[in-house]
Amino acid sequence: MCVDEEGFEYPSVNTSECVNCGLCERVCPMLNPGASKIPLKVCAAKNQDEGVRARSSSGGVFTPLAEAVIRQNGVVFGAAFDDQWNVRHTYTENEKGLEAFRGSKYVQSKIGGSYLQAREFLKQGRMVLFSGTSCQIAGLNRFLGKEYPNLVTLEILCHGVPSPMVWQKYLDQKKKECRCTGIRQINFRDKKGGWSDYNVVLGFENGKVYEKPHRKDPYFRGFLKNLYLRPSCYHCRCKNGRSGSDLVIADYWNIKNVRPDFNDNRGVSLVLIHSEKGNRLFHSVSGNLNFIETGYEECLVNNKGFAEHLSENRKRAAFFKKLKARHTKRAFLMPFSLMRRIKAMLWN
Ligand SMILES: Cc1cc2nc3c(=O)[nH]c(=O)nc-3n(C[C@H](O)[C@H](O)[C@H](O)COP(=O)(O)OP(=O)(O)OC[C@H]3O[C@@H](n4cnc5c(N)ncnc54)[C@H](O)[C@@H]3O)c2cc1C
């Protein structure tokens, strides 16, 4: 995999060893999209454990699903921060390891060797829960090329993934502002102000804390306004059932209109059940959840994550041009001052 100038990884073919079998193109979900599907069932759900729900981005449904798999001697794959605060896919075989997966990280995670590792566990007969964005699940299913009864795929509904390079530049800037190179905690979705008015929080080793409402944080604003998503995210071909996932989890933003009595502003998960396998896993943990069934059309409202076509921010090219042009101290300051300048455009 090679990193391009925008910070995204792409596969590179070693032409001296390539035998032209065409398999890489046949498994690419962007070149061969699946058909869209309506879910079998739609639920709004809240984890009954308020501590876990508070530490999760939505209603905290991921944790009990993953714990159920671990209890069956299974393996759970998910996205975690590494020691440099990059986001990588990895796996855990115990409940303690699930903590690193909890909470959304709004950066593209590196899939690394996780497809190969998952296939090894599947061949050994271990149960595997693989969680990832729509394209990561589509990629896994095509890579495996066959159904495994011991695999459950958990799709994280995804508006689009920001560039890992922009993320690192943002962290560099925050480290400078807080005069500390050591970060000890990052939370994109701190719910102290409520589920809908979450804050971005960075905790530093010198005790300083950066805390901003997400709408005022430059990185989050740029993410929500499609300034530096991966180019393929603007025309995603893996959402809306196309990935072949068993379950999809998301924020149920429209619950406030659908069932206001169910919304306590501490987080409500949207769960889309696409298969009998997914249905069995979800119902096996229903004792840990408060949940209700709702219609499909109403869950799509107020959620950009379902959009297959996102409009690219018209400042995207200028943003990356500035980022590329500078390699000095101002290299990371410029793009964010650019973001400040386009603030009015972004939020009007
Ligand atoms: C980049 C991104 C964009 C999203 N966009 C939307 C959206 O537009 N609309 C919407 O309703 N929901 C969106 N979500 C999903 C939402 O933020 C929650 O992750 C989801 O509802 C699960 O919440 P939870 O409370 O059940 O569990 P949590 O504990 O909060 O979620 C943990 C799960 O998220 C996975 N995860 C975390 N970061 C990543 C990552 N970078 N890549 C892959 N998997 C990751 C973990 O592996 C784990 O499976 C997005 C998530 C990500 C990562």
Ligand as a Chemical Component Dictionary entry (heavy atoms), coordinates in Angstrom:
data_LIG
# 
_chem_comp.id                   LIG 
_chem_comp.type                 NON-POLYMER 
_chem_comp.pdbx_formal_charge   0 
_chem_comp.three_letter_code    LIG 
# 
loop_
_chem_comp_atom.comp_id 
_chem_comp_atom.atom_id 
_chem_comp_atom.alt_atom_id 
_chem_comp_atom.type_symbol 
_chem_comp_atom.charge 
_chem_comp_atom.model_Cartn_x 
_chem_comp_atom.model_Cartn_y 
_chem_comp_atom.model_Cartn_z 
_chem_comp_atom.pdbx_ordinal 
LIG C1  C1  C 0 -15.658 7.687  10.062 1  
LIG C2  C2  C 0 -17.023 7.469  10.659 2  
LIG C3  C3  C 0 -18.126 8.132  10.144 3  
LIG C4  C4  C 0 -19.401 7.919  10.697 4  
LIG N1  N1  N 0 -20.476 8.571  10.156 5  
LIG C5  C5  C 0 -21.717 8.337  10.654 6  
LIG C6  C6  C 0 -22.862 8.978  10.111 7  
LIG O1  O1  O 0 -22.771 9.783  9.174  8  
LIG N2  N2  N 0 -24.079 8.694  10.643 9  
LIG C7  C7  C 0 -24.226 7.825  11.686 10 
LIG O2  O2  O 0 -25.357 7.611  12.113 11 
LIG N3  N3  N 0 -23.157 7.193  12.227 12 
LIG C8  C8  C 0 -21.919 7.432  11.732 13 
LIG N4  N4  N 0 -20.838 6.788  12.280 14 
LIG C9  C9  C 0 -21.072 5.750  13.316 15 
LIG C10 C10 C 0 -21.243 6.285  14.725 16 
LIG O3  O3  O 0 -20.318 7.343  14.947 17 
LIG C11 C11 C 0 -20.955 5.200  15.787 18 
LIG O4  O4  O 0 -19.660 4.673  15.573 19 
LIG C12 C12 C 0 -21.851 4.016  15.738 20 
LIG O5  O5  O 0 -23.169 4.449  15.876 21 
LIG C13 C13 C 0 -21.519 2.986  16.819 22 
LIG O6  O6  O 0 -21.768 3.500  18.055 23 
LIG P1  P1  P 0 -21.916 2.637  19.407 24 
LIG O7  O7  O 0 -22.358 3.608  20.444 25 
LIG O8  O8  O 0 -22.735 1.413  19.199 26 
LIG O9  O9  O 0 -20.484 2.055  19.669 27 
LIG P2  P2  P 0 -19.068 2.717  19.813 28 
LIG O10 O10 O 0 -18.389 2.041  20.925 29 
LIG O11 O11 O 0 -19.101 4.188  19.846 30 
LIG O12 O12 O 0 -18.430 2.299  18.413 31 
LIG C14 C14 C 0 -17.341 1.474  18.312 32 
LIG C15 C15 C 0 -17.302 0.831  16.956 33 
LIG O13 O13 O 0 -16.878 1.796  15.980 34 
LIG C16 C16 C 0 -15.761 1.258  15.279 35 
LIG N5  N5  N 0 -14.937 2.347  14.781 36 
LIG C17 C17 C 0 -14.501 3.432  15.460 37 
LIG N6  N6  N 0 -13.763 4.213  14.652 38 
LIG C18 C18 C 0 -13.702 3.594  13.452 39 
LIG C19 C19 C 0 -13.050 3.905  12.211 40 
LIG N7  N7  N 0 -12.319 5.010  12.040 41 
LIG N8  N8  N 0 -13.197 3.030  11.179 42 
LIG C20 C20 C 0 -13.918 1.895  11.338 43 
LIG N9  N9  N 0 -14.565 1.565  12.474 44 
LIG C21 C21 C 0 -14.455 2.405  13.523 45 
LIG C22 C22 C 0 -15.061 0.387  16.327 46 
LIG O14 O14 O 0 -14.208 -0.552 15.737 47 
LIG C23 C23 C 0 -16.266 -0.276 16.987 48 
LIG O15 O15 O 0 -16.735 -1.323 16.182 49 
LIG C24 C24 C 0 -19.557 7.004  11.771 50 
LIG C25 C25 C 0 -18.440 6.354  12.304 51 
LIG C26 C26 C 0 -17.182 6.577  11.759 52 
LIG C27 C27 C 0 -16.004 5.836  12.347 53 
# 
loop_
_chem_comp_bond.comp_id 
_chem_comp_bond.atom_id_1 
_chem_comp_bond.atom_id_2 
_chem_comp_bond.value_order 
_chem_comp_bond.pdbx_ordinal 
LIG C1  C2  SING 1  
LIG C2  C3  SING 2  
LIG C2  C26 DOUB 3  
LIG C3  C4  DOUB 4  
LIG C4  N1  SING 5  
LIG C4  C24 SING 6  
LIG N1  C5  DOUB 7  
LIG C5  C6  SING 8  
LIG C5  C8  SING 9  
LIG C6  O1  DOUB 10 
LIG C6  N2  SING 11 
LIG N2  C7  SING 12 
LIG C7  O2  DOUB 13 
LIG C7  N3  SING 14 
LIG N3  C8  DOUB 15 
LIG C8  N4  SING 16 
LIG N4  C9  SING 17 
LIG N4  C24 SING 18 
LIG C9  C10 SING 19 
LIG C10 O3  SING 20 
LIG C10 C11 SING 21 
LIG C11 O4  SING 22 
LIG C11 C12 SING 23 
LIG C12 O5  SING 24 
LIG C12 C13 SING 25 
LIG C13 O6  SING 26 
LIG O6  P1  SING 27 
LIG P1  O7  DOUB 28 
LIG P1  O8  SING 29 
LIG P1  O9  SING 30 
LIG O9  P2  SING 31 
LIG P2  O10 DOUB 32 
LIG P2  O11 SING 33 
LIG P2  O12 SING 34 
LIG O12 C14 SING 35 
LIG C14 C15 SING 36 
LIG C15 O13 SING 37 
LIG C15 C23 SING 38 
LIG O13 C16 SING 39 
LIG C16 N5  SING 40 
LIG C16 C22 SING 41 
LIG N5  C17 SING 42 
LIG N5  C21 SING 43 
LIG C17 N6  DOUB 44 
LIG N6  C18 SING 45 
LIG C18 C19 SING 46 
LIG C18 C21 DOUB 47 
LIG C19 N7  SING 48 
LIG C19 N8  DOUB 49 
LIG N8  C20 SING 50 
LIG C20 N9  DOUB 51 
LIG N9  C21 SING 52 
LIG C22 O14 SING 53 
LIG C22 C23 SING 54 
LIG C23 O15 SING 55 
LIG C24 C25 DOUB 56 
LIG C25 C26 SING 57 
LIG C26 C27 SING 58 
# 
